[in-house]
Amino acid sequence: MSGHSKWHNIQARKGKQDAKRSNLFSKYSKAITVAAQRGGGDPDTNFSLRIAIDKAKSVSMPKDNIDRAIKKGTGEDGGAQIEEVYYEAFGPAGVAIIIKCLTDNKNRTVADIKHILSKNGATMGGGGSVMWQFEQCGLIQIEKSKLPADKDIFEMAMIEAGADDISTSDDVVEIKTKVENFGKVANKLKELGVEADDSGLRYVAKEELAIDEDVREQLSRLFDQLEENDDVDDYYTNAG
């Protein structure tokens, strides 16, 4: 499947997340605010907000922080508007990268991203320079131990709900869906009592680019620094 999973595997990121909880609180607050800006403050009717809140709860973000982020999005709590912006870049060896940011100051964010890229052998590209190499889809990652005992019945339920592909690697099950079926599959998981470890709409590379170990190390440093930036919400690559 996509290069996304290789760089975002939930098992590999848990240690980092525990060490950077305050950084995650900031990121998830912005995600909640943007979701509330777009679809209102009720998670029962705003699926994107529900997903953002679930992610915040997964890192034990306090309820007060969640409520404050929702109110900021609905305009009850004032504050600067949070915008969703995408930057396209070329990494070492021509690797394609999409960087998703949530920011209240685009000038600050673009300067920070350019600095991170330049320090790690990467350059900013123009709009559309790499986006064509990706397709948007829904991705859900679940630790295999959380799944029901009957694998066949579970997979059939996922397919009937709209899953396009179900794969397993390193004890993690990944479910891929079309954008329009993502909510249906996520709701079916909830009905089955299965909690996802990570889920959302992602950009998945249409074709992976083979890279050597030196490039892999460079990319790991680059992605670590992107994760440390409060404005970076996610990133996607075609690196295999």
C-alpha positions as CSV (number, residue, x, y, z in Angstrom):
1,M,0.0,0.0,0.0
2,S,1.0,3.6,0.4
3,G,4.2,5.1,1.7
4,H,2.0,6.8,4.3
5,S,1.7,3.8,6.5
6,K,5.5,3.2,6.6
7,W,6.2,6.6,7.9
8,H,3.1,6.9,10.2
9,N,2.8,3.4,11.7
10,I,1.1,3.7,15.0
11,Q,3.5,1.3,16.7
12,A,6.6,3.4,15.7
13,R,5.0,6.7,16.8
14,K,3.7,5.9,20.2
15,G,6.9,6.6,22.0
16,K,7.3,9.9,20.2
17,Q,3.7,10.9,21.0
18,D,4.2,10.2,24.7
19,A,7.3,12.4,24.8
20,K,5.5,15.2,22.9
21,R,2.1,15.3,24.5
22,S,1.9,19.1,24.9
23,N,2.8,19.4,21.2
24,L,0.0,17.0,20.3
25,F,-2.4,19.0,22.5
26,S,-1.7,22.0,20.3
27,K,-2.1,20.1,17.1
28,Y,-5.3,18.4,18.1
29,S,-6.7,21.7,19.4
30,K,-6.3,23.2,16.0
31,A,-7.8,20.2,14.3
32,I,-10.9,20.4,16.5
33,T,-11.1,24.2,15.9
34,V,-11.0,23.7,12.1
35,A,-13.5,20.9,12.1
36,A,-15.9,23.0,14.2
37,Q,-15.4,26.0,11.9
38,R,-16.4,23.9,8.9
39,G,-19.2,21.8,10.3
40,G,-20.4,23.2,13.6
41,G,-19.7,22.2,17.2
42,D,-21.8,19.1,17.5
43,P,-19.8,15.8,17.0
44,D,-23.0,13.8,16.5
45,T,-23.6,15.7,13.3
46,N,-20.1,16.7,12.4
47,F,-18.1,13.6,11.6
48,S,-14.8,15.4,11.2
49,L,-15.2,16.9,14.6
50,R,-15.9,13.5,16.1
51,I,-12.7,12.1,14.6
52,A,-10.7,15.1,15.9
53,I,-12.1,14.8,19.4
54,D,-11.4,11.0,19.5
55,K,-7.8,11.7,18.6
56,A,-7.5,14.3,21.3
57,K,-9.0,11.9,23.9
58,S,-6.6,9.2,22.8
59,V,-3.7,11.3,24.2
60,S,-5.7,12.2,27.3
61,M,-6.3,15.8,26.3
62,P,-8.4,17.5,29.0
63,K,-12.1,18.0,28.4
64,D,-11.7,21.8,29.1
65,N,-9.1,22.0,26.3
66,I,-11.4,20.2,23.9
67,D,-14.4,22.4,24.8
68,R,-12.3,25.5,24.4
69,A,-11.1,24.4,20.9
70,I,-14.7,23.7,19.8
71,K,-15.9,27.2,21.1
72,K,-13.0,28.8,19.2
73,G,-14.1,27.1,16.0
74,T,-17.8,28.1,16.4
75,G,-16.8,31.7,17.3
76,E,-18.0,31.6,20.9
77,D,-14.5,32.0,22.2
78,G,-13.0,34.5,19.8
79,G,-9.4,34.2,18.7
80,A,-7.7,34.2,15.3
81,Q,-9.1,32.0,12.5
82,I,-7.3,28.7,11.9
83,E,-6.7,27.9,8.2
84,E,-5.8,24.6,6.6
85,V,-3.0,24.9,4.1
86,Y,-1.0,22.4,2.0
87,Y,2.7,22.8,1.0
88,E,4.3,20.6,-1.7
89,A,7.9,19.7,-1.6
90,F,10.7,17.7,-3.1
91,G,12.8,15.8,-0.6
92,P,16.2,14.0,-1.0
93,A,16.4,11.9,-4.2
94,G,13.3,13.7,-5.6
95,V,10.9,12.2,-3.1
96,A,7.5,13.8,-3.3
97,I,6.1,15.3,0.0
98,I,2.8,16.9,0.8
99,I,2.7,18.8,4.1
100,K,-0.6,19.7,5.7
101,C,-0.7,22.6,8.2
102,L,-3.2,24.2,10.4
103,T,-2.2,27.8,11.2
104,D,-3.4,31.2,12.3
105,N,-0.4,32.8,10.7
106,K,0.5,31.6,7.2
107,N,3.6,33.8,6.9
108,R,5.1,32.3,10.0
109,T,4.2,28.8,8.9
110,V,5.6,28.9,5.4
111,A,8.9,30.4,6.7
112,D,9.2,27.6,9.3
113,I,8.4,24.9,6.7
114,K,11.0,26.3,4.2
115,H,13.6,26.4,7.0
116,I,13.0,22.8,8.0
117,L,13.1,21.6,4.3
118,S,16.3,23.5,3.5
119,K,18.0,22.0,6.6
120,N,17.2,18.5,5.4
121,G,18.1,18.5,1.7
122,A,14.5,19.4,0.5
123,T,12.9,22.2,-1.4
124,M,9.5,23.8,-1.6
125,G,7.6,23.1,-4.8
126,G,4.9,25.1,-6.5
127,G,1.2,24.3,-6.2
128,G,0.4,21.1,-8.1
129,S,4.1,20.1,-8.4
130,V,3.7,16.9,-6.5
131,M,-0.1,16.6,-5.6
132,W,-0.8,14.8,-8.9
133,Q,1.3,11.9,-7.7
134,F,-1.2,11.2,-4.9
135,E,-4.9,10.3,-4.4
136,Q,-7.0,11.2,-1.4
137,C,-8.6,8.3,0.5
138,G,-9.7,7.3,4.0
139,L,-7.2,5.3,6.1
140,I,-7.9,3.6,9.4
141,Q,-5.2,1.8,11.5
142,I,-6.1,-0.6,14.2
143,E,-3.9,-2.8,16.4
144,K,-4.6,-6.4,15.4
145,S,-5.2,-7.4,19.0
146,K,-8.3,-5.2,19.2
147,L,-10.1,-6.9,16.3
148,P,-13.0,-9.4,16.9
149,A,-12.0,-13.1,17.0
150,D,-13.7,-13.9,13.7
151,K,-11.6,-12.2,11.1
152,D,-13.7,-13.2,8.1
153,I,-16.9,-11.7,9.6
154,F,-15.1,-8.5,10.5
155,E,-13.6,-8.1,7.0
156,M,-17.0,-8.8,5.4
157,A,-18.6,-6.1,7.6
158,M,-15.9,-3.6,6.6
159,I,-16.3,-4.4,2.8
160,E,-20.1,-4.1,3.1
161,A,-19.6,-0.7,4.8
162,G,-17.4,0.5,1.9
163,A,-13.8,-0.6,2.6
164,D,-11.7,-1.0,-0.6
165,D,-8.7,-2.8,0.9
166,I,-7.7,-4.4,4.2
167,S,-4.1,-5.2,4.9
168,T,-1.9,-6.3,7.9
169,S,1.7,-5.5,8.7
170,D,3.6,-5.4,12.0
171,D,0.4,-6.4,14.0
172,V,-1.4,-3.4,12.6
173,V,-4.5,-3.7,10.4
174,E,-5.0,-0.9,7.8
175,I,-8.3,-0.3,6.1
176,K,-8.5,1.9,3.0
177,T,-11.7,3.5,1.7
178,K,-12.9,6.0,-0.8
179,V,-13.3,9.5,0.6
180,E,-17.1,9.2,0.4
181,N,-17.1,5.8,2.3
182,F,-14.8,6.8,5.1
183,G,-17.6,7.9,7.5
184,K,-19.6,4.7,6.8
185,V,-16.6,2.4,7.6
186,A,-15.7,4.4,10.7
187,N,-19.3,4.2,11.9
188,K,-19.4,0.5,11.4
189,L,-16.2,0.1,13.4
190,K,-17.9,2.0,16.2
191,E,-21.0,-0.3,16.0
192,L,-18.7,-3.3,16.3
193,G,-17.0,-1.8,19.4
194,V,-13.6,-1.5,17.7
195,E,-11.5,1.6,18.5
196,A,-9.2,2.8,15.8
197,D,-5.7,3.9,16.8
198,D,-5.4,6.3,13.9
199,S,-7.9,7.4,11.2
200,G,-8.6,10.2,8.8
201,L,-8.5,11.3,5.2
202,R,-5.0,11.0,3.8
203,Y,-3.1,11.5,0.6
204,V,-1.7,8.2,-0.7
205,A,1.0,7.9,-3.3
206,K,-0.2,6.3,-6.6
207,E,3.3,4.8,-7.0
208,E,6.0,4.4,-4.4
209,L,9.6,5.5,-5.1
210,A,12.3,3.1,-4.0
211,I,14.9,4.8,-1.8
212,D,18.2,3.8,-0.3
213,E,19.1,3.8,3.4
214,D,20.9,7.2,3.3
215,V,17.8,8.8,1.9
216,R,15.6,7.0,4.4
217,E,17.7,8.5,7.3
218,Q,17.5,12.0,5.8
219,L,13.7,11.7,5.5
220,S,13.4,10.4,9.0
221,R,15.2,13.5,10.3
222,L,13.0,15.7,8.1
223,F,9.8,14.1,9.3
224,D,10.8,14.2,12.9
225,Q,11.3,18.0,12.6
226,L,8.0,18.4,10.8
227,E,6.2,16.5,13.6
228,E,7.8,18.8,16.2
229,N,6.3,21.9,14.5
230,D,3.0,22.9,16.1
231,D,1.5,24.0,12.8
232,V,2.2,20.7,10.9
233,D,-0.9,18.5,11.1
234,D,0.3,15.7,8.8
235,Y,2.5,14.9,5.9
236,Y,2.5,12.4,3.1
237,T,5.2,10.9,0.9
238,N,5.7,8.6,-2.0
239,A,8.9,7.1,-0.5
240,G,8.7,3.3,-0.3
